[in-house]
C-alpha cells in the first residue's frame, strides 16, 4: 500500500477509528478501502467498530463524563485488548 499511514493489517487496525470518523485524507482513505476490499479480517474489525461506535453514540448520555468513569472504561478496554487483541479476533 502506498500511503505511509496504511500498510498491512496492523497499520489498518491502528487507524480504524480515524477512518470511521472521516479524519483520513482521500489518498489514505482510498488505500484503506483497497485493503478492506481484499482482507476479510480487517473488514470484520471495521464492521464491528462501526457498530460499536453507533451503539455508544445511541446510548451515550449527553452530559459530561467523570474522570473516574473514563479511567474505569479505559482500564476495562485495555484489559480486554490484552486478552483478545483485535488482530486475533475471528
SESE-344019 format. One record per residue (C-alpha): residue in three letters; chain; z negated, x negated, y. Coordinates in Angstrom, 3 decimals. Each point is the difference from the previous one (the first is absolute). Last residue first. Layout:
residues N
ALA,A,Z,X,Y .
...
END
This chain:
residues 90
UNK,A,-14.186,12.249,-14.205 .
UNK,A,-2.484,-1.846,2.206 .
UNK,A,0.008,-3.807,-0.187 .
UNK,A,1.517,-0.708,3.436 .
UNK,A,-2.469,2.438,1.568 .
UNK,A,-2.958,-2.112,-1.199 .
UNK,A,-2.316,1.862,-2.417 .
UNK,A,-3.607,-1.159,-0.078 .
UNK,A,0.202,-2.216,3.100 .
UNK,A,1.930,2.745,1.800 .
UNK,A,-2.712,2.525,-0.834 .
UNK,A,-2.716,-2.280,1.364 .
UNK,A,2.006,-0.559,3.204 .
UNK,A,0.452,3.754,0.427 .
UNK,A,-3.700,0.695,-0.547 .
UNK,A,-1.100,-2.736,2.414 .
UNK,A,2.411,1.187,2.677 .
UNK,A,-1.215,3.594,-0.385 .
UNK,A,-3.643,-1.034,0.386 .
UNK,A,0.901,-2.097,3.063 .
UNK,A,1.884,2.876,1.618 .
UNK,A,-2.894,2.381,-0.654 .
UNK,A,-2.514,-2.493,1.408 .
UNK,A,2.125,-0.554,3.104 .
UNK,A,0.017,3.728,0.695 .
UNK,A,3.243,1.959,0.080 .
UNK,A,0.980,1.761,3.223 .
UNK,A,1.020,3.636,-0.150 .
UNK,A,3.314,1.432,-1.238 .
UNK,A,-1.411,0.377,-3.489 .
UNK,A,2.435,-1.259,-2.567 .
UNK,A,1.133,2.256,-2.805 .
UNK,A,3.673,0.407,0.976 .
UNK,A,0.377,-3.581,1.207 .
UNK,A,-1.727,-1.323,-3.106 .
UNK,A,2.216,2.134,-2.206 .
UNK,A,3.154,-1.151,1.786 .
UNK,A,-1.067,-3.645,-0.224 .
UNK,A,-0.647,0.335,-3.720 .
UNK,A,3.355,1.710,-0.593 .
UNK,A,1.848,-2.861,1.748 .
UNK,A,-2.167,-2.560,-1.808 .
UNK,A,0.865,1.520,-3.381 .
UNK,A,3.723,0.175,0.775 .
UNK,A,-0.024,-3.594,1.280 .
UNK,A,-1.825,-1.193,-3.129 .
UNK,A,2.412,1.880,-2.258 .
UNK,A,3.007,-1.492,1.832 .
UNK,A,-1.513,-3.459,-0.407 .
UNK,A,-0.067,0.448,-3.783 .
UNK,A,3.426,1.641,-0.143 .
UNK,A,1.667,-3.001,1.626 .
UNK,A,3.764,0.327,0.626 .
UNK,A,0.177,2.444,2.918 .
UNK,A,-3.391,-1.190,1.244 .
UNK,A,1.392,-3.486,0.590 .
UNK,A,2.907,1.379,2.020 .
UNK,A,-2.454,2.187,1.927 .
UNK,A,-2.093,-3.021,0.969 .
UNK,A,3.076,-1.954,1.018 .
UNK,A,1.124,2.913,2.198 .
UNK,A,-3.471,0.302,1.526 .
UNK,A,-0.013,-3.720,0.711 .
UNK,A,3.343,0.279,1.813 .
UNK,A,-1.136,3.134,1.903 .
UNK,A,-3.350,-1.422,1.260 .
UNK,A,-3.137,1.075,-1.814 .
UNK,A,-2.609,2.262,1.615 .
UNK,A,1.305,3.264,-1.467 .
UNK,A,-3.522,0.896,-1.236 .
UNK,A,1.218,-0.033,-3.614 .
UNK,A,1.466,-3.484,0.485 .
UNK,A,-3.169,-1.233,1.750 .
UNK,A,-1.912,1.453,-2.963 .
UNK,A,2.104,-1.569,-2.741 .
UNK,A,0.034,-3.543,1.413 .
UNK,A,-2.218,-1.885,-2.453 .
UNK,A,1.578,1.841,-2.941 .
UNK,A,3.469,-1.122,1.061 .
UNK,A,-1.158,-3.605,0.258 .
UNK,A,-1.470,0.064,-3.506 .
UNK,A,3.079,1.788,-1.382 .
UNK,A,2.376,-2.713,1.087 .
UNK,A,0.853,-1.071,3.523 .
UNK,A,-0.249,2.153,3.075 .
UNK,A,-1.467,-1.348,3.251 .
UNK,A,2.455,-2.907,0.180 .
UNK,A,2.940,2.410,-0.069 .
UNK,A,2.740,-1.206,-2.331 .
UNK,A,-0.920,1.356,-3.394 .
END
